[in-house]
């Protein structure tokens, strides 16, 4: 193990997360590194456990560059396996326990995982045909060989592995909100860029980050890794609950957090929110899903500390950043391109568009995926090159820049509805419906129509205790839009279908219109 400086500056040369944690274990061994409801570890204990994981992987013949998979609820043990595998140069594929058994099997095969670390929550997902894949139980359950029995003996260290910046760090599988999940390969160099960016937001040994989104999500990892890289403490929630979140934030004097919009909404709706002492917060982050301007304004006004929205993709490419607390007149945007990030707009034919145009967002930055694992065709589809040959990642989002360089997202290109030859962006229709005081949430999707090709249908969640008929609500909407934007139907749902990190699963809403699909509940 090479001893490297445990602190760094934005100009520091590349360092691995493993070596940074090794440095903290030497300089601040008793500082708390992470905790969950059952366990807590100091940096010295974390470093030792990482060694035991890395040594056990090497003992089992898992070589640097090969892959192991983790599927389960977030925990300290989950994190130790992830970090220990990185120390051995092993690539980690963190997988969602919310997928179907068929999708999990497909991801395990795609990643060519040598081992699967699993817990009781994900045990039922492992199909019998995958029995040949060795399984380690993170929680000591019957899901596999108990982790404590699998680990190398205490005090054992792994053979040192030299890790280059371009070496694969992890494979993050896309959420599958629009189709089959794809394995996104991110390098150690890309993660180093994320960790170094933490200095901009005040990460330090005094940082206490509350993590309530899953560890398989890039949303979580862009906060989790910088906290440990700078010697702070991570508080892990296995499952999100708004009231419990507020209690933990107050108890542990949390300084940093990452939440998705639906979590912000649920937290802000807590009846005791304004009675909580949240004065320790320095900055709160948000990403992964559309963040309503009204909700941003509420968070800025009532929750101490800054609010920073990141717009970008797990695949990397360009990132936009909105410091919402500094730009109250730009809350309808996702901010400006981050320093060193080149973001442009292109048309359907891939031609770059001039200023003032609306088009697909493409981006280039120091943090970009290597590609989709084992899928060169899909990788090629996600890339765009400018006239100089510079590589960009296509987002699939449609947007436009204002005169100040702030990006406003219009919608997902795949979600655009072409009705009677007119292009309709669901976000425009959803914005009108959100003006109704009885509506809590809304999603508009395009469904097949013999007359128009496609036609828009709305799914609405009412605020608690509110009642209104779908006919009256539909009439209210139709009176406020032009003929081409009219809805063909409006349905009520108890809640919108969402991924584990809060993205609305519009494909599930479209599926409600397939033959033999269950009908939505209408009032």
C-alpha positions as a printed NumPy array, in Angstrom:
array([[  0.   ,   0.   ,   0.   ],
       [  1.415,   3.36 ,  -1.043],
       [  1.009,   6.145,   1.501],
       [ -0.351,   9.27 ,  -0.165],
       [ -1.387,  12.646,   1.253],
       [ -4.773,  12.301,   2.923],
       [ -5.794,  15.822,   1.911],
       [ -5.788,  17.245,  -1.586],
       [ -6.441,  20.407,  -3.551],
       [ -8.238,  20.907,  -6.864],
       [ -4.825,  20.705,  -8.538],
       [ -3.747,  17.454,  -6.824],
       [ -2.55 ,  14.563,  -8.935],
       [ -4.784,  11.506,  -9.273],
       [ -5.331,   9.466,  -6.126],
       [ -7.558,   6.472,  -5.49 ],
       [-10.306,   6.513,  -2.899],
       [ -8.708,   3.47 ,  -1.297],
       [ -5.437,   5.307,  -0.71 ],
       [ -7.252,   8.36 ,   0.653],
       [ -9.071,   6.215,   3.21 ],
       [ -5.746,   4.527,   4.058],
       [ -4.354,   8.01 ,   4.765],
       [ -7.264,   8.91 ,   7.049],
       [ -6.787,   5.644,   8.958],
       [ -3.225,   6.764,   9.743],
       [ -3.906,  10.423,  10.572],
       [ -7.383,  10.265,  12.189],
       [ -7.883,   6.587,  13.088],
       [-10.615,   7.111,  15.69 ],
       [-12.711,   9.522,  13.575],
       [-16.069,   8.007,  12.714],
       [-16.213,   7.104,   9.013],
       [-19.743,   5.68 ,   8.651],
       [-22.715,   4.444,  10.596],
       [-26.066,   2.778,   9.969],
       [-28.817,   1.744,  12.437],
       [-26.79 ,  -1.353,  13.471],
       [-23.098,  -0.559,  13.008],
       [-20.524,   2.208,  13.098],
       [-16.891,   2.171,  11.988],
       [-13.93 ,   4.463,  12.602],
       [-11.486,   5.092,   9.773],
       [ -9.053,   2.599,  11.295],
       [-11.775,  -0.063,  11.457],
       [-13.011,   0.748,   7.957],
       [ -9.497,   0.485,   6.54 ],
       [ -8.98 ,  -2.899,   8.233],
       [-12.306,  -4.219,   6.94 ],
       [-11.472,  -3.073,   3.429],
       [ -8.222,  -5.034,   3.679],
       [-10.114,  -8.141,   4.74 ],
       [-12.535,  -7.825,   1.801],
       [ -9.712,  -7.232,  -0.687],
       [ -7.662, -10.146,   0.678],
       [-10.685, -12.478,   0.547],
       [-11.346, -11.562,  -3.084],
       [ -7.723, -12.261,  -3.99 ],
       [ -7.874, -15.535,  -2.058],
       [-10.932, -16.541,  -4.12 ],
       [ -9.125, -15.778,  -7.369],
       [-10.979, -12.58 ,  -8.267],
       [ -8.447, -10.525, -10.205],
       [ -8.131,  -6.803, -10.75 ],
       [-10.415,  -5.754, -13.6  ],
       [-12.901,  -8.547, -12.923],
       [-16.333,  -7.76 , -11.5  ],
       [-18.315,  -8.531,  -8.357],
       [-21.974,  -7.57 ,  -7.862],
       [-23.778,  -6.234,  -4.776],
       [-27.561,  -6.355,  -4.443],
       [-29.253,  -5.339,  -1.222],
       [-30.279,  -2.502,   1.054],
       [-27.691,   0.154,   1.891],
       [-25.624,  -0.609,   4.971],
       [-22.129,  -0.243,   6.421],
       [-21.328,  -3.819,   5.36 ],
       [-22.514,  -3.059,   1.804],
       [-20.209,  -0.035,   1.732],
       [-17.245,  -2.013,   3.113],
       [-17.577,  -4.654,   0.393],
       [-17.778,  -1.931,  -2.274],
       [-14.704,  -0.112,  -0.942],
       [-12.726,  -3.295,  -0.252],
       [-13.294,  -4.523,  -3.795],
       [-11.946,  -1.218,  -5.11 ],
       [ -8.788,  -1.729,  -3.031],
       [ -8.22 ,  -5.009,  -4.882],
       [ -8.725,  -3.295,  -8.236],
       [-11.976,  -5.218,  -8.661],
       [-14.839,  -3.568, -10.54 ],
       [-18.101,  -3.236,  -8.581],
       [-21.582,  -3.596, -10.074],
       [-24.092,  -2.324,  -7.468],
       [-27.509,  -3.643,  -8.524],
       [-31.011,  -2.545,  -7.578],
       [-32.986,  -4.953,  -5.369],
       [-36.188,  -3.443,  -6.797],
       [-35.852,  -5.058, -10.252],
       [-37.443,  -8.293, -11.447],
       [-35.559, -11.597, -11.14 ],
       [-35.209, -11.682, -14.929],
       [-33.627,  -8.227, -15.061],
       [-31.262,  -9.059, -12.183],
       [-30.161, -12.235, -13.954],
       [-29.555, -10.25 , -17.118],
       [-27.423,  -7.671, -15.298],
       [-25.373, -10.34 , -13.516],
       [-24.628, -12.036, -16.823],
       [-23.9  ,  -8.762, -18.56 ],
       [-21.413,  -7.751, -15.839],
       [-19.872, -11.243, -15.805],
       [-19.884, -11.094, -12.017],
       [-17.568, -13.529, -10.202],
       [-19.376, -13.182,  -6.851],
       [-22.734, -11.824,  -5.693],
       [-23.085, -10.093,  -2.337],
       [-26.737, -10.145,  -1.365],
       [-29.055,  -9.739,   1.642],
       [-32.399, -11.147,   2.666],
       [-34.242,  -8.271,   0.957],
       [-32.851,  -9.349,  -2.436],
       [-32.633, -13.097,  -1.855],
       [-35.867, -13.93 ,  -3.714],
       [-34.604, -12.173,  -6.851],
       [-31.83 , -14.696,  -7.487],
       [-33.172, -17.231,  -9.951],
       [-32.285, -20.946,  -9.594],
       [-30.317, -20.842, -12.841],
       [-27.835, -18.505, -11.116],
       [-27.122, -21.006,  -8.302],
       [-23.633, -21.586,  -9.664],
       [-22.723, -17.978,  -8.844],
       [-21.193, -17.893,  -5.326],
       [-23.268, -15.762,  -2.963],
       [-22.173, -13.963,   0.198],
       [-24.861, -12.801,   2.663],
       [-24.217,  -9.21 ,   3.752],
       [-26.627,  -9.521,   6.68 ],
       [-25.724, -13.013,   7.865],
       [-29.034, -14.356,   6.564],
       [-29.651, -17.554,   4.604],
       [-29.155, -15.575,   1.393],
       [-25.611, -16.965,   1.109],
       [-22.417, -17.684,   2.972],
       [-22.265, -15.294,   5.951],
       [-20.023, -12.308,   5.277],
       [-18.174, -12.727,   8.581],
       [-17.218, -16.285,   7.626],
       [-16.141, -15.264,   4.136],
       [-13.869, -12.351,   5.125],
       [-10.13 , -12.906,   5.341],
       [ -8.825, -13.16 ,   8.943],
       [ -8.431,  -9.942,  10.901],
       [ -5.076,  -8.297,  10.316],
       [ -4.59 ,  -9.746,   6.843],
       [ -3.803,  -7.287,   4.067],
       [ -4.257,  -7.619,   0.342],
       [ -1.49 ,  -7.639,  -2.24 ],
       [ -1.067,  -4.071,  -3.445],
       [ -2.604,  -3.312,  -6.847],
       [ -1.593,  -0.365,  -9.023],
       [ -4.712,   1.344, -10.331],
       [ -4.551,   3.675, -13.328],
       [ -7.023,   6.548, -13.801],
       [ -8.545,   4.831, -16.839],
       [ -9.175,   1.562, -14.959],
       [-12.838,   0.667, -14.429],
       [-14.158,   1.667, -11.   ],
       [-17.753,   0.488, -11.204],
       [-20.54 ,  -0.504, -13.569],
       [-23.703,   1.458, -12.813],
       [-26.808,   0.1  , -14.469],
       [-29.239,   2.629, -15.872],
       [-32.575,   2.778, -14.106],
       [-34.404,   1.13 , -16.963],
       [-37.055,   3.861, -16.95 ],
       [-37.13 ,   3.721, -20.747],
       [-36.064,   0.126, -21.408],
       [-33.578,  -2.587, -20.455],
       [-30.868,  -1.343, -18.044],
       [-27.457,  -0.72 , -19.614],
       [-24.153,  -1.1  , -17.777],
       [-22.396,   2.279, -17.56 ],
       [-18.64 ,   1.862, -16.986],
       [-17.096,   4.657, -14.908],
       [-13.368,   4.929, -14.352],
       [-11.283,   5.72 , -11.275],
       [-10.364,   8.964, -13.026],
       [-14.017,   9.93 , -13.377],
       [-14.618,   9.248,  -9.689],
       [-11.489,  11.242,  -8.812],
       [-13.058,  14.2  , -10.615],
       [-16.207,  13.846,  -8.482],
       [-14.192,  13.564,  -5.265],
       [-12.05 ,  16.582,  -6.085],
       [-15.212,  18.594,  -6.793],
       [-16.18 ,  18.018,  -3.16 ],
       [-13.725,  20.723,  -2.118],
       [-15.959,  23.261,  -3.853],
       [-18.836,  22.395,  -1.539],
       [-17.003,  22.416,   1.762],
       [-16.426,  18.694,   2.296],
       [-13.885,  18.153,   5.064],
       [-13.147,  15.982,   8.1  ],
       [-16.001,  17.858,   9.809],
       [-18.548,  16.796,   7.159],
       [-21.493,  14.642,   8.188],
       [-23.45 ,  13.436,   5.163],
       [-26.862,  11.8  ,   5.461],
       [-27.376,   9.232,   2.696],
       [-30.993,   8.13 ,   2.168],
       [-30.921,   7.14 ,  -1.503],
       [-29.59 ,   3.671,  -2.467],
       [-25.884,   2.925,  -2.79 ],
       [-26.47 ,   1.368,  -6.217],
       [-27.436,   4.804,  -7.55 ],
       [-24.954,   7.294,  -8.935],
       [-27.12 ,   9.946,  -7.263],
       [-25.909,   8.634,  -3.906],
       [-22.325,   7.915,  -4.84 ],
       [-21.514,  11.486,  -5.914],
       [-22.006,  12.465,  -2.251],
       [-20.86 ,   9.25 ,  -0.575],
       [-17.38 ,   9.123,  -2.123],
       [-16.373,  12.792,  -1.59 ],
       [-17.377,  12.546,   2.077],
       [-14.978,   9.64 ,   2.654],
       [-12.3  ,  11.097,   0.391],
       [-12.147,  14.198,   2.602],
       [-12.347,  12.276,   5.882],
       [-15.949,  13.016,   6.858],
       [-18.665,  10.752,   8.245],
       [-21.513,   9.114,   6.29 ],
       [-24.792,   8.331,   8.05 ],
       [-26.635,   5.621,   6.069],
       [-30.425,   5.157,   5.992],
       [-31.325,   1.717,   4.553],
       [-34.803,   2.985,   3.649],
       [-36.048,   6.549,   3.362],
       [-38.703,   7.883,   5.699],
       [-39.258,  11.638,   5.895],
       [-39.872,  11.831,   9.647],
       [-36.907,   9.558,  10.406],
       [-34.731,  11.58 ,   8.039],
       [-35.452,  14.784,   9.967],
       [-34.761,  13.066,  13.298],
       [-31.384,  11.766,  12.07 ],
       [-30.463,  15.114,  10.535],
       [-31.112,  16.871,  13.825],
       [-29.474,  14.186,  15.985],
       [-26.228,  13.946,  13.988],
       [-25.957,  17.625,  13.027],
       [-25.864,  16.795,   9.336],
       [-23.974,  19.204,   7.073],
       [-24.432,  17.667,   3.587],
       [-27.089,  15.561,   1.896],
       [-28.349,  14.426,  -1.489],
       [-32.087,  14.043,  -2.036],
       [-34.312,  13.579,  -5.066],
       [-37.303,  15.922,  -5.599],
       [-39.962,  13.553,  -4.264],
       [-37.97 ,  13.232,  -1.018],
       [-37.756,  17.01 ,  -0.695],
       [-41.52 ,  17.205,  -1.161],
       [-42.223,  14.618,   1.522],
       [-39.81 ,  16.235,   3.967],
       [-41.207,  19.723,   3.42 ],
       [-44.726,  18.337,   3.959],
       [-43.84 ,  17.025,   7.443],
       [-45.985,  18.858,   9.98 ],
       [-43.059,  19.363,  12.364],
       [-40.521,  20.478,   9.742],
       [-40.327,  24.071,  10.972],
       [-39.774,  22.916,  14.557],
       [-36.65 ,  20.908,  13.648],
       [-33.171,  22.342,  14.26 ],
       [-31.505,  22.022,  10.834],
       [-29.05 ,  24.861,  11.353],
       [-26.034,  22.555,  10.872],
       [-26.728,  22.135,   7.134],
       [-24.16 ,  23.721,   4.853],
       [-25.42 ,  22.483,   1.501],
       [-28.137,  20.227,   0.153],
       [-27.972,  18.635,  -3.291],
       [-30.608,  17.413,  -5.712],
       [-30.517,  15.529,  -8.997],
       [-32.095,  12.648, -10.977],
       [-35.588,  14.046, -11.649],
       [-37.387,  17.305, -12.515],
       [-37.334,  19.686,  -9.545],
       [-40.301,  22.077,  -9.549],
       [-39.407,  25.752,  -9.144],
       [-42.023,  26.192,  -6.412],
       [-40.508,  23.345,  -4.405],
       [-36.998,  24.773,  -4.832],
       [-38.256,  28.112,  -3.543],
       [-39.831,  26.459,  -0.493],
       [-36.599,  24.596,   0.339],
       [-34.493,  27.749,  -0.064],
       [-36.835,  29.74 ,   2.17 ],
       [-37.398,  27.248,   4.989],
       [-34.331,  24.949,   5.114],
       [-30.977,  26.417,   6.285],
       [-27.919,  26.046,   4.061],
       [-27.47 ,  26.281,   0.315],
       [-29.443,  24.299,  -2.266],
       [-27.516,  23.008,  -5.281],
       [-29.163,  21.206,  -8.184],
       [-27.039,  19.043, -10.49 ],
       [-28.272,  18.274, -13.974],
       [-26.403,  15.514, -15.74 ],
       [-26.341,  11.808, -16.483],
       [-24.738,   8.768, -14.916],
       [-23.003,   8.38 , -18.28 ],
       [-21.234,  11.671, -17.617],
       [-20.784,  14.327, -20.232],
       [-21.865,  17.843, -19.407],
       [-23.195,  18.887, -16.025],
       [-25.188,  22.005, -15.254],
       [-25.247,  23.399, -11.734],
       [-27.868,  25.672, -10.205],
       [-27.008,  27.336,  -6.912],
       [-30.672,  27.919,  -6.162],
       [-30.068,  30.035,  -3.058],
       [-28.019,  32.485,  -5.146],
       [-30.328,  32.684,  -8.165],
       [-33.941,  32.957,  -6.988],
       [-34.965,  34.228, -10.44 ],
       [-33.604,  31.101, -12.184],
       [-35.383,  28.355, -10.268],
       [-37.182,  27.24 , -13.443],
       [-33.77 ,  26.295, -14.914],
       [-31.163,  23.63 , -14.111],
       [-28.383,  26.19 , -13.998],
       [-25.255,  26.911, -16.019],
       [-22.607,  24.512, -17.345],
       [-20.063,  23.556, -14.684],
       [-16.527,  24.859, -15.072],
       [-14.741,  22.93 , -17.814],
       [-17.995,  21.415, -19.123],
       [-18.975,  22.007, -22.741],
       [-22.734,  21.745, -23.317],
       [-24.364,  22.286, -26.692],
       [-27.675,  21.714, -28.475],
       [-28.196,  19.646, -31.623],
       [-31.127,  18.973, -33.938],
       [-32.675,  15.654, -34.985],
       [-30.038,  15.212, -37.715],
       [-27.166,  15.832, -35.3  ],
       [-26.363,  19.351, -36.525],
       [-25.252,  21.86 , -33.892],
       [-27.83 ,  24.589, -33.295],
       [-27.182,  28.325, -32.897],
       [-27.851,  30.361, -29.757],
       [-31.517,  30.773, -28.93 ],
       [-32.526,  27.42 , -30.413],
       [-34.247,  24.476, -28.763],
       [-32.63 ,  21.084, -29.245],
       [-31.184,  17.943, -27.7  ],
       [-28.626,  18.545, -24.952],
       [-25.168,  17.036, -25.493],
       [-22.182,  17.436, -23.199],
       [-18.43 ,  16.924, -22.839],
       [-16.472,  17.024, -19.575],
       [-13.573,  15.408, -17.701],
       [-16.133,  13.014, -16.148],
       [-17.456,  10.742, -18.885],
       [-18.273,   7.051, -19.007],
       [-15.941,   4.716, -20.84 ],
       [-19.007,   3.239, -22.491],
       [-21.856,   0.793, -21.983],
       [-20.39 ,  -2.492, -20.818],
       [-20.232,  -5.004, -23.665],
       [-22.532,  -2.887, -25.856],
       [-20.438,  -0.915, -28.378],
       [-23.496,  -0.213, -30.551],
       [-25.366,   1.368, -27.645],
       [-22.24 ,   3.325, -26.75 ],
       [-22.03 ,   4.662, -30.285],
       [-25.694,   5.684, -30.2  ],
       [-25.045,   7.701, -27.038],
       [-22.12 ,   9.628, -28.552],
       [-21.973,  12.764, -30.695],
       [-18.817,  14.32 , -32.131],
       [-18.354,  17.954, -33.084],
       [-16.473,  19.171, -36.149],
       [-13.119,  18.893, -34.331],
       [-13.751,  15.286, -33.269],
       [-14.458,  16.098, -29.631],
       [-16.637,  13.41 , -28.01 ],
       [-19.943,  14.36 , -26.378],
       [-22.604,  12.298, -24.602],
       [-26.201,  12.659, -25.808],
       [-28.706,  13.171, -22.991],
       [-31.985,  12.594, -24.796],
       [-33.249,  15.782, -23.116],
       [-34.546,  18.773, -25.043],
       [-33.607,  22.201, -23.745],
       [-32.713,  25.806, -24.494],
       [-30.317,  28.357, -23.009],
       [-31.459,  31.796, -21.914],
       [-29.471,  34.983, -22.461],
       [-27.555,  34.423, -19.203],
       [-26.483,  30.902, -20.15 ],
       [-28.928,  29.075, -17.858],
       [-30.396,  25.889, -19.298],
       [-34.142,  25.275, -19.241],
       [-35.211,  21.701, -19.925],
       [-38.236,  21.348, -22.164],
       [-38.667,  17.575, -21.937],
       [-37.249,  14.156, -22.723],
       [-36.889,  13.67 , -26.477],
       [-38.319,  10.155, -26.129],
       [-41.325,  11.514, -24.223],
       [-42.236,  14.071, -26.888],
       [-45.736,  13.44 , -28.272],
       [-46.403,  13.911, -31.982],
       [-50.148,  14.452, -32.254],
       [-51.671,  15.297, -35.638],
       [-48.255,  16.473, -36.833],
       [-47.725,  18.797, -33.853],
       [-44.869,  18.291, -31.356],
       [-46.171,  18.34 , -27.778],
       [-43.855,  18.38 , -24.786],
       [-45.492,  16.698, -21.761],
       [-43.774,  19.116, -19.367],
       [-45.719,  22.026, -20.913],
       [-49.02 ,  20.237, -20.336],
       [-47.995,  19.138, -16.839],
       [-47.125,  22.735, -15.923],
       [-50.687,  23.837, -16.679],
       [-52.194,  21.04 , -14.579],
       [-49.906,  21.828, -11.639],
       [-51.551,  25.249, -11.388],
       [-54.715,  23.578, -10.097],
       [-54.729,  23.898,  -6.28 ],
       [-56.016,  20.354,  -5.695],
       [-53.29 ,  18.588,  -7.709],
       [-50.272,  17.154,  -5.882],
       [-48.49 ,  15.41 ,  -8.775],
       [-49.106,  14.884, -12.474],
       [-47.568,  13.037, -15.414],
       [-48.609,  13.257, -19.06 ],
       [-47.788,  10.523, -21.581],
       [-48.503,   9.92 , -25.238],
       [-50.618,   6.9  , -26.183],
       [-51.448,   5.484, -29.635],
       [-54.365,   7.081, -31.485],
       [-55.841,   6.023, -34.845],
       [-56.995,   9.587, -35.485],
       [-53.925,  11.559, -34.384],
       [-51.077,   9.022, -34.304],
       [-50.515,   9.853, -30.636],
       [-52.633,  11.659, -28.099],
       [-51.81 ,  12.969, -24.592],
       [-53.266,  11.375, -21.459],
       [-52.785,  12.746, -17.935],
       [-52.354,  10.836, -14.663],
       [-53.037,  12.906, -11.567],
       [-52.435,  12.49 ,  -7.837],
       [-54.652,  14.761,  -5.758],
       [-53.567,  16.462,  -2.56 ],
       [-54.601,  14.673,   0.602],
       [-58.249,  15.262,   1.485],
       [-59.089,  16.873,  -1.866],
       [-61.883,  15.691,  -4.144],
       [-62.712,  16.743,  -7.692],
       [-64.156,  14.763, -10.581],
       [-61.962,  13.861, -13.525],
       [-64.55 ,  15.469, -15.823],
       [-64.405,  18.805, -13.995],
       [-60.61 ,  18.755, -13.843],
       [-60.357,  17.889, -17.518],
       [-62.731,  20.722, -18.433],
       [-60.705,  23.153, -16.272],
       [-57.558,  22.15 , -18.163],
       [-59.057,  22.218, -21.691],
       [-60.205,  25.809, -21.156],
       [-56.615,  26.909, -20.513],
       [-54.827,  25.432, -23.525],
       [-54.97 ,  25.54 , -27.287],
       [-56.763,  22.897, -29.294],
       [-53.585,  20.987, -30.15 ],
       [-52.661,  20.663, -26.437],
       [-55.942,  19.196, -25.281],
       [-55.916,  15.928, -23.364],
       [-57.828,  12.919, -24.597],
       [-58.258,  11.569, -21.054],
       [-57.395,  12.255, -17.42 ],
       [-57.12 ,   9.588, -14.718],
       [-56.522,   9.634, -10.978],
       [-53.91 ,   7.465,  -9.263],
       [-53.097,   7.021,  -5.587],
       [-49.444,   7.587,  -6.509],
       [-47.292,   7.795,  -9.621],
       [-45.045,   4.811, -10.35 ],
       [-41.449,   5.745,  -9.545],
       [-37.993,   4.208,  -9.554],
       [-36.092,   3.89 ,  -6.279],
       [-34.526,   7.308,  -6.848],
       [-37.775,   9.074,  -7.64 ],
       [-37.993,   9.079, -11.429],
       [-41.545,   8.768, -12.739],
       [-41.806,   5.551, -14.768],
       [-43.761,   6.861, -17.725],
       [-43.454,   3.56 , -19.572],
       [-45.603,   1.993, -16.831],
       [-48.219,   4.687, -17.357],
       [-48.189,   4.015, -21.095],
       [-48.561,   0.307, -20.372],
       [-51.918,   1.024, -18.73 ],
       [-53.243,   1.566, -22.257],
       [-52.069,  -1.763, -23.602],
       [-54.699,  -4.491, -24.214],
       [-55.632,  -6.336, -21.001],
       [-53.785,  -3.815, -18.849],
       [-55.446,  -2.855, -15.544],
       [-57.374,   0.386, -15.911],
       [-56.439,   3.481, -13.937],
       [-58.802,   4.519, -11.189],
       [-60.923,   7.484, -12.242],
       [-63.012,   9.627,  -9.914]])
